[in-house]
Amino acid sequence: EAPDRVTVRGRVGPVPECWGGGLYRMLLSANLRPEETKGAALAIDADSGDIFLSRSDRVEGLPVEVFAGLLQDFVNALARFRADVEAFARFSEETGRSADEPPAKPSPGSEMIIKG
């Protein structure tokens, strides 16, 4: 890690045991929308089977209040993705099926945005 950069990683949770393409779709499409991830990236650790949110920022010369805002955005995004993954896991447990589709009610901010 470069001395002028800070990387934060947060564990979203384990990949649900009974899951399908819906989870991958949700994670990958969120990575295309920085307004959802707050500039972080979602990934699955192949060794642990856990989903992580990670962000790296240059901090040299960054005002402390701006850095604090970046951290708060990260914490908020982490909480949102934890809730989404828990919803997938709950769906799988309750129905006995893999969660091939996202939960019926999308999380706030997860609607498709078309900019032109």
N, C-alpha and C positions, 0 to 999 in steps of 0.2 A: 504494500500500500504506500502510495506517495505521501510524503510528510504534510503536504498541503491539502490532502483529501481525507474525508471521514466516510466510512462505509457503515451503514446500519443494516442489520438483518433481523427479521422477526419471524418466528415460526408461526405459520398460519394454522397448521395442524397436520395430522396424518392424512394421507390419501385414503378416503373411505374404502373399506374392504369390498363393498359391492358398488362399483361405480362404472360409468360408461363414458361415451364420448362427450356427453353434456358437460362434465367437469372440465375436460381438456378444452372444449370450446369456450367455456366461461373464462378459464385462466388465460388462454392465448388471446382471445379477443380483448380482454382487459388490458393486456400488454400493448395493444394498439391504441389505447385511449388513455393518455397520460392524465387526463382530468379524473379518471377513476383510480389509477394507481398512484397519483400524486408524484409522478416522475420515477417511481420505483418499478421493479420488474418482479414478476411472479415466476417461480421455478419449482420443479420437483427434484429433490435430492435423491438420486438413484440408490445411494447407500442406505439412507435412513427411511426412505419412503415418505418423507415429510414434505409439505409444501412450505416454501419460504417466500417472503417478500424482502427485497434487497434494494438498497439505494446507496449511491455513492455521490458525494458532493465535494466540490472544491470549497474549502473554508477560509483560505488565506484572504484576509481583508474583508471577510463577510461580517456585517454587523451582527451582534449577538441576538438582537430581536428577530432578524431575518432567519438566522440559524434555528432559533427556538420555534419559529413558525414552520420551518421545514420539518423539524422533528414532530411537531404536533400534527401536521398533515400526514406524516408517515404513520403515526400511532392511529389516527382516524382511519386511514386506508387499511391498516392491519386489522383493526376491529371489524371493519366492513367485510373483508374477505374471510375472516374467521367465521362470521355469521353465515356467509354464503356457503362455505364448505360444510358447516354444521347442518345447514338446510339440506344439502345433498345427502349427507350421511343419514339424517332423520328420514328423508324420503325413502332411501334404500331399506332402512330398518323397518319402517312402517309398512311398506308395500312388498318387501321381499324381492324387489326388482332392482336392476341397476338403474342408476339415475341418468338415463340417456338424454333427458331434457332438463333444463333449469327448473327450479321451483315455479309454480304457476304464477306467483306474484314476484316480479323482478325487484331486486334491491333498488333503492333510490339512486338515480344517476346511471343505471345500467341500460337505459334505452338507447337505441341507435341514434346517433347524431349525424346528420348530413350537412356538411358545410359546402357552400358553393360560391 
